[in-house]
Amino acid sequence: MNGRKRHVVVDTLGLILAVVVHAAHIQDREGAKQVLLAVQAPELEVLWADGGYTGQLVDWVKEQFGWELEIVKRSDDQQGFVVLPHRWKVERTFGWFGRYRRLSKDYEFLPGHSVSMIHVVMIHVMLRRLSPC
């Protein structure tokens, strides 16, 4: 597989609710559908997503699950790095992945192995929160 994409759904603490890893040639909206179908949290009401998930996906999420999908967009007049509301929560989770060598690059050959490593990393993050050194 040449390249891969990770789609994650996280809670407001940045902890994983669902994760899907697939080939990079699959469009973001299709990957979003895959990860949203994997979510096991019916109590969700609002999801925040990147600008890459605009379009028919917003309506699909409303019809399929009854959730509100809000797209967090950057305004056109902003230049350089800008912290967007709610968007940093998932970016923080991706940052945690980068601290672990096995997730810092594409070391895993199979997407399922990448998913497993993401789960291992999140277990470590949660354990560190329960019992900090």
Backbone as CSV, one residue per row, in Angstrom:
resi,resn,N_x,N_y,N_z,CA_x,CA_y,CA_z,C_x,C_y,C_z
1,MET,0.855,-1.164,0.000,0.000,0.000,0.000,0.904,1.232,0.000
2,ASN,0.744,2.109,-0.955,1.515,3.342,-1.009,0.743,4.463,-0.340
3,GLY,1.054,4.716,0.892,0.393,5.767,1.645,-0.888,5.288,2.281
4,ARG,-1.226,5.941,3.376,-2.453,5.586,4.076,-3.000,6.818,4.771
5,LYS,-4.252,6.742,5.111,-4.921,7.815,5.845,-5.503,7.226,7.114
6,ARG,-5.463,8.032,8.157,-6.067,7.641,9.423,-7.270,8.542,9.669
7,HIS,-8.385,7.937,9.923,-9.587,8.686,10.295,-9.927,8.291,11.724
8,VAL,-10.064,9.279,12.592,-10.387,8.991,13.988,-11.572,9.839,14.421
9,VAL,-12.341,9.285,15.339,-13.382,10.028,16.045,-12.941,10.028,17.496
10,VAL,-12.794,11.222,18.064,-12.344,11.348,19.447,-13.388,12.094,20.266
11,ASP,-13.343,11.885,21.579,-14.207,12.662,22.460,-13.521,13.985,22.772
12,THR,-14.107,14.778,23.650,-13.549,16.103,23.928,-12.230,16.035,24.692
13,LEU,-11.895,14.878,25.262,-10.603,14.703,25.924,-9.522,14.225,24.954
14,GLY,-9.906,13.912,23.728,-8.964,13.427,22.732,-8.803,11.924,22.729
15,LEU,-9.654,11.216,23.462,-9.567,9.760,23.507,-10.366,9.139,22.363
16,ILE,-9.855,8.071,21.816,-10.400,7.437,20.610,-11.770,6.814,20.870
17,LEU,-12.731,7.142,20.017,-14.016,6.451,19.992,-14.050,5.444,18.846
18,ALA,-13.411,5.790,17.737,-13.339,4.891,16.581,-12.148,5.299,15.722
19,VAL,-11.572,4.325,15.038,-10.438,4.590,14.156,-10.539,3.681,12.937
20,VAL,-10.190,4.229,11.776,-10.121,3.472,10.527,-8.858,3.911,9.800
21,VAL,-8.102,2.945,9.305,-6.911,3.226,8.498,-7.146,2.580,7.145
22,HIS,-6.932,3.349,6.080,-7.151,2.814,4.731,-6.147,3.415,3.764
23,ALA,-6.169,2.935,2.541,-5.257,3.419,1.505,-5.494,4.898,1.224
24,ALA,-4.442,5.590,0.839,-4.512,7.035,0.642,-5.351,7.443,-0.566
25,HIS,-5.612,6.533,-1.486,-6.379,6.911,-2.674,-7.879,7.023,-2.394
26,ILE,-8.332,6.574,-1.242,-9.751,6.691,-0.887,-10.025,8.104,-0.408
27,GLN,-11.086,8.701,-0.915,-11.421,10.084,-0.591,-11.790,10.232,0.890
28,ASP,-11.522,11.410,1.453,-11.777,11.659,2.872,-13.222,11.402,3.267
29,ARG,-14.167,11.797,2.430,-15.578,11.618,2.778,-15.958,10.146,2.886
30,GLU,-15.369,9.308,2.045,-15.627,7.867,2.126,-14.992,7.270,3.379
31,GLY,-13.798,7.725,3.704,-13.153,7.272,4.933,-13.926,7.709,6.161
32,ALA,-14.512,8.902,6.095,-15.323,9.392,7.209,-16.547,8.509,7.404
33,LYS,-17.150,8.074,6.323,-18.305,7.179,6.444,-17.903,5.883,7.130
34,GLN,-16.742,5.350,6.756,-16.269,4.106,7.358,-16.062,4.259,8.859
35,VAL,-15.427,5.356,9.275,-15.143,5.531,10.695,-16.410,5.848,11.475
36,LEU,-17.339,6.578,10.881,-18.578,6.897,11.588,-19.450,5.651,11.765
37,LEU,-19.393,4.736,10.816,-20.126,3.478,10.966,-19.530,2.616,12.083
38,ALA,-18.267,2.852,12.419,-17.604,2.087,13.470,-17.821,2.674,14.868
39,VAL,-18.373,3.873,14.949,-18.576,4.520,16.253,-19.657,3.776,17.034
40,GLN,-19.352,3.472,18.291,-20.293,2.782,19.165,-20.747,3.720,20.285
41,ALA,-21.158,4.924,19.932,-21.557,5.911,20.939,-22.845,6.598,20.495
42,PRO,-23.996,5.980,20.745,-25.262,6.570,20.287,-25.620,7.876,20.988
43,GLU,-24.952,8.191,22.118,-25.275,9.418,22.842,-24.666,10.670,22.212
44,LEU,-23.910,10.520,21.148,-23.336,11.681,20.465,-24.442,12.558,19.894
45,GLU,-24.214,13.854,19.901,-25.170,14.785,19.323,-24.532,15.652,18.252
46,VAL,-23.311,16.143,18.532,-22.629,17.050,17.616,-21.237,16.511,17.343
47,LEU,-20.852,16.529,16.070,-19.503,16.182,15.650,-18.896,17.391,14.971
48,TRP,-17.611,17.638,15.212,-16.904,18.709,14.522,-15.929,18.077,13.555
49,ALA,-15.850,18.620,12.362,-14.996,18.021,11.336,-14.250,19.105,10.567
50,ASP,-13.215,18.663,9.902,-12.351,19.468,9.054,-13.114,19.917,7.802
51,GLY,-12.623,20.921,7.130,-13.234,21.406,5.901,-13.236,20.390,4.775
52,GLY,-12.389,19.353,4.860,-12.346,18.315,3.839,-13.563,17.405,3.849
53,TYR,-14.407,17.545,4.851,-15.570,16.670,4.986,-16.880,17.375,4.627
54,THR,-16.792,18.476,3.912,-18.002,19.197,3.514,-18.753,18.429,2.436
55,GLY,-19.917,18.943,2.092,-20.689,18.334,1.013,-21.816,17.476,1.524
56,GLN,-22.063,16.391,0.828,-23.185,15.511,1.139,-22.988,14.719,2.424
57,LEU,-21.775,14.690,2.934,-21.508,13.952,4.161,-22.312,14.517,5.329
58,VAL,-22.501,15.820,5.376,-23.252,16.456,6.463,-24.679,15.908,6.491
59,ASP,-25.311,15.842,5.322,-26.672,15.304,5.237,-26.702,13.809,5.533
60,TRP,-25.693,13.071,5.058,-25.632,11.632,5.285,-25.559,11.320,6.780
61,VAL,-24.743,12.070,7.514,-24.605,11.851,8.959,-25.927,12.131,9.661
62,LYS,-26.608,13.191,9.250,-27.896,13.536,9.866,-28.928,12.439,9.608
63,GLU,-29.000,11.950,8.373,-29.965,10.903,8.019,-29.626,9.564,8.675
64,GLN,-28.351,9.196,8.667,-27.917,7.883,9.134,-27.965,7.754,10.661
65,PHE,-27.510,8.807,11.367,-27.340,8.709,12.812,-28.151,9.728,13.607
66,GLY,-28.579,10.794,12.960,-29.276,11.865,13.672,-28.329,12.825,14.360
67,TRP,-27.042,12.757,14.028,-26.045,13.642,14.620,-25.891,14.892,13.770
68,GLU,-25.481,15.970,14.386,-25.202,17.221,13.670,-23.710,17.262,13.369
69,LEU,-23.342,17.359,12.107,-21.942,17.457,11.703,-21.644,18.906,11.375
70,GLU,-20.842,19.553,12.215,-20.462,20.948,12.006,-19.060,20.991,11.419
71,ILE,-18.916,21.707,10.327,-17.623,21.851,9.672,-16.920,23.069,10.254
72,VAL,-15.722,22.861,10.796,-14.920,23.947,11.366,-14.019,24.455,10.255
73,LYS,-14.304,25.672,9.788,-13.540,26.231,8.676,-12.696,27.397,9.137
74,ARG,-11.625,27.574,8.444,-10.738,28.715,8.659,-11.251,29.862,7.805
75,SER,-11.268,31.063,8.355,-11.752,32.199,7.555,-10.719,32.556,6.491
76,ASP,-11.175,33.129,5.399,-10.311,33.415,4.259,-9.259,34.479,4.548
77,ASP,-9.532,35.384,5.489,-8.596,36.477,5.753,-7.481,36.095,6.732
78,GLN,-7.516,34.905,7.313,-6.479,34.467,8.245,-5.288,33.912,7.486
79,GLN,-4.091,34.278,7.946,-2.880,33.774,7.316,-2.010,33.123,8.373
80,GLY,-1.238,32.132,7.966,-0.362,31.437,8.898,-1.134,30.443,9.745
81,PHE,-0.488,30.004,10.826,-1.099,29.015,11.704,-2.150,29.683,12.581
82,VAL,-3.320,29.075,12.637,-4.404,29.571,13.472,-5.036,28.372,14.179
83,VAL,-5.211,28.493,15.495,-5.883,27.432,16.235,-7.377,27.566,16.000
84,LEU,-7.986,26.530,15.437,-9.412,26.550,15.154,-10.171,25.911,16.311
85,PRO,-11.346,26.435,16.640,-12.096,25.861,17.750,-12.456,24.395,17.485
86,HIS,-12.295,23.575,18.500,-12.618,22.143,18.487,-11.684,21.325,17.603
87,ARG,-11.111,21.876,16.590,-10.251,21.133,15.677,-8.983,20.664,16.376
88,TRP,-8.486,21.432,17.335,-7.248,21.091,18.009,-7.379,19.797,18.811
89,LYS,-8.596,19.399,19.148,-8.766,18.188,19.959,-8.298,16.951,19.210
90,VAL,-8.647,16.841,17.956,-8.200,15.691,17.169,-6.734,15.865,16.764
91,GLU,-6.299,17.093,16.549,-4.890,17.323,16.212,-3.998,16.956,17.388
92,ARG,-4.460,17.199,18.609,-3.714,16.799,19.800,-3.557,15.279,19.822
93,THR,-4.614,14.552,19.464,-4.540,13.093,19.439,-3.525,12.625,18.403
94,PHE,-3.530,13.236,17.226,-2.532,12.882,16.213,-1.127,13.218,16.707
95,GLY,-0.995,14.286,17.479,0.293,14.634,18.072,0.779,13.558,19.032
96,TRP,-0.151,12.989,19.806,0.219,11.887,20.700,0.741,10.709,19.898
97,PHE,0.145,10.438,18.746,0.603,9.331,17.904,2.058,9.540,17.500
98,GLY,2.411,10.763,17.168,3.757,11.064,16.698,4.837,10.847,17.743
99,ARG,4.466,10.765,19.011,5.432,10.536,20.078,5.835,9.069,20.192
100,TYR,5.154,8.217,19.455,5.434,6.785,19.485,6.028,6.378,18.135
101,ARG,7.201,5.770,18.177,7.958,5.479,16.963,7.155,4.695,15.928
102,ARG,6.383,3.711,16.366,5.658,2.861,15.422,4.576,3.635,14.677
103,LEU,4.142,4.763,15.211,3.127,5.567,14.523,3.694,6.838,13.920
104,SER,4.974,7.123,14.157,5.563,8.354,13.633,5.752,8.292,12.116
105,LYS,5.878,7.090,11.584,5.996,6.874,10.138,5.148,5.668,9.781
106,ASP,5.130,5.325,8.502,4.373,4.152,8.045,5.210,2.885,8.195
107,TYR,5.409,2.442,9.422,6.168,1.220,9.644,5.316,-0.021,9.411
108,GLU,4.038,0.082,9.630,3.161,-1.082,9.541,2.798,-1.364,8.085
109,PHE,2.800,-2.635,7.716,2.477,-3.013,6.345,0.973,-3.099,6.121
110,LEU,0.253,-3.624,7.094,-1.192,-3.801,6.962,-1.951,-2.719,7.738
111,PRO,-3.056,-2.233,7.175,-3.850,-1.222,7.890,-4.338,-1.715,9.250
112,GLY,-4.652,-2.996,9.363,-5.096,-3.543,10.643,-4.038,-3.445,11.723
113,HIS,-2.770,-3.564,11.329,-1.683,-3.417,12.294,-1.591,-1.973,12.771
114,SER,-1.820,-1.028,11.872,-1.817,0.383,12.267,-2.936,0.679,13.255
115,VAL,-4.106,0.121,13.000,-5.238,0.301,13.916,-4.887,-0.265,15.284
116,SER,-4.274,-1.443,15.314,-3.883,-2.064,16.580,-2.870,-1.209,17.326
117,MET,-1.904,-0.658,16.623,-0.903,0.190,17.272,-1.540,1.470,17.815
118,ILE,-2.516,1.999,17.117,-3.228,3.193,17.625,-3.935,2.849,18.925
119,HIS,-4.553,1.681,18.985,-5.217,1.262,20.222,-4.207,1.073,21.359
120,VAL,-3.051,0.492,21.066,-2.012,0.309,22.081,-1.534,1.664,22.601
121,VAL,-1.307,2.594,21.704,-0.866,3.930,22.110,-1.917,4.603,22.982
122,MET,-3.181,4.491,22.615,-4.226,5.136,23.406,-4.384,4.462,24.768
123,ILE,-4.156,3.154,24.853,-4.157,2.481,26.153,-3.039,3.057,27.024
124,HIS,-1.868,3.258,26.435,-0.742,3.828,27.184,-1.060,5.250,27.647
125,VAL,-1.646,6.044,26.771,-2.008,7.422,27.144,-2.994,7.414,28.310
126,MET,-3.999,6.557,28.240,-4.995,6.505,29.319,-4.384,6.004,30.622
127,LEU,-3.486,5.016,30.551,-2.828,4.529,31.758,-1.949,5.609,32.398
128,ARG,-1.273,6.380,31.570,-0.448,7.476,32.095,-1.312,8.529,32.789
129,ARG,-2.525,8.746,32.300,-3.417,9.703,32.951,-3.918,9.170,34.289
130,LEU,-4.141,7.857,34.367,-4.614,7.265,35.618,-3.529,7.246,36.683
131,SER,-2.295,6.988,36.263,-1.195,6.877,37.219,0.042,7.582,36.667
132,PRO,0.082,8.907,36.762,1.266,9.620,36.242,2.516,9.275,37.063
133,CYS,3.636,9.230,36.388,4.907,8.902,37.073,5.393,10.065,37.907
